[in-house]
Amino acid sequence: MERIQKGKEEFDRISIAVCDDDEEFIEQLESAVEQTLYAAGGTADIYKFKDGASLLSCIKDVELIFLDIEMPGINGFQAAREIMEKDIDVEIVFVTGHTQFVFDSFEYRPFDFVAKENLGERLDIVLNRYLAEYKKRKETIIGWKEELGERKAEYLLLNDILYMESQGHKLLLRRGSVLV
């Protein structure tokens, strides 16, 4: 696994994996991702993998995967299935030269599908849509918590809130087993 930090610091750092058995294409995709993120004010840790097995060994460290479908050993669909079975919170963009797999990919609920020959046209669209959704997930809200008769501000990520409950004129936010 190779880690490379790229981009400006306007967004939180995003962890991205690029998995393809073609090293030349990995470099091309990495460069295109880097340019798109930089233009959008994003920054990323980019991890590069040559096969599905090595990707799966480090999957918990990434938020977005650009995944080829046809690879030796564990192919992209097998890797996606294992990710789904482990219920890992990651978005997958299938990137392949075999567009006949587009409908088969729906089984794995990918974030998107990009044909390698259309990489230049589609990557900006896909990454900018991902960044917009990423930003929404990471937005914070302020809750108020009473401790020993003192009111304190509590900052929460929207996606950390399990549920909200109304009790009279108070709104209670539940984050896991913690009541905020």
N, C-alpha and C positions, 0 to 999 in steps of 0.2 A: 504494500500500500504506500503510495506516495502522496504527501500532503503539501498543498501549495496554497498560500494566501494571496488573494487577488482583490482589487477593487477599492472603492472609497468607503467611508464609514457612515453613510446616512441611514442604512438599514442595519438591523442586527445582523451579525455574521450568519450566513446560511451555510449549512453543510451539504455539499453536493457530491454525489458519486457518479462517475462516468464508467460504464462497464461495456467493453467491446473487445473482441478478440483481434481486431485490426488496430495496431499501435498508431499507424498513421492517421486513422480516423479519430482515435482518442485525442490526439494532439490537435486536430482540426476542430473537433467539438469543444475541447477545453478552451481554445482560443476564441471561438465564437461565443461561448458562455461568458467568458471573461469580458469581452467587448460589450456584450449586451448588458451585463450587470453593471459595468463601469458607467455606461451611458445612463442607466436608471438610478445611479447613486447607490448601488448595492455592493456588497462585499461577500466573499465566500471562501470557505475552506473546500478545496476541490480534491477529491480522492479518486485515484485512477485504478481500475481493475481490468484484468484481461480475461476473466472467466467468472461464472456465476458462483462457484465455490468460494473464491476469495472474497467476493462481494458479501456473501452471506456471513462470513466470519466477522465482518465489521459493520453489519447493517444497523446496529443500534446507534451508531454515531452520525447518521445522515438523515436529512429531511427531504431531499429530492434526489431521485435516481434517473439518469439517462441510461436506459438499458437496451442493449441489442437483443434480438430474439434468437438468431442462429449463432450458437457458439458451441465449441466442443465441451464435453462433460455436461455440466448443468447449464441448460440453455436458459434464455430469458423468461420463458413461460414457467419453467420449473422453479426458477428463483422467485418469480412473482408469486407462485402458489405457496411456496414455503414462507414468504413474507406475510401473506394473508393468513396462513394457518397459525403463525406466531403472533398475529394481531399487532404487528409493528406499525407505528404511526409514521408512515413515509408516503410520499407521492411518487408515482412512477410515470415516466414518459418513455414509451417504447420508441426507439430510434432504430430503424432497419431499412435495408434495401429491398425487402420483400413485402411490398404493399398488400399482397394477398392475405397477410396475417392480420390486417386491421380489424376485421370482424371477430376473429378468434381472440384478439387482445381484450375485447370488452368483458370477457369472463373474469379478468383480473382487475377490473375497475381502474384503469389507468387514468392519470391526470390528463394525458394527451398521447397522441401517436404522431410521430414525425418520420416521413420518408427521407432517407439519407440524401436523395437527389434534390429534395426541397428544403434542406436544412437552412440555407440562407434566408428563405422566405418565411419559414414557420417558426424558427427558433425565437426571434424577437417577440412574436405574438405569444408564444407559449410561456416564455420567461416573464414577460411583463404581466401576463394574467396570473402566473404563480406569485409574483411579488405583490400584486394587489391583494390576493387572498392571504398571503403570508402576513402582510401588514394588518389586515383585519383581525386575523387570529391572535396577533401579538398586542393588539390595542389594550390599554389598561383602563380600568375604572377605579374610582375611589369609593371605598366603603368606610363606614365609621364604626369603630369598635369601642365598647365601654370596658375599661379595666380599672378596678378600684375607684369607681366614680369619676374617672377621667376619660374624656373622649379622645380617641386617637385615630388618625387617618390610616387606612389599610388600603394598599394598592394591590389590585388583582388583575391577572390576565383574564380576558373574557373566556378563553377556552379552558381555564382552570375552574370555572364555576360549574358545579354539578347541578344545582337547581336553586331557584329563588322561592321564598315563601313569604306571604304577607300575613302579619299578625297585627291586627288593628291598623295603626298608622305607621308601622315599621315594616321595612322590607328586610328579610333575613336572607343572606347569601350563604349557601353551603358549598364548601370547597373540600371534597372528600369527606372525611369525618369531622372536619373543623367547621364550626359555625362562625361566620364573620359578621 
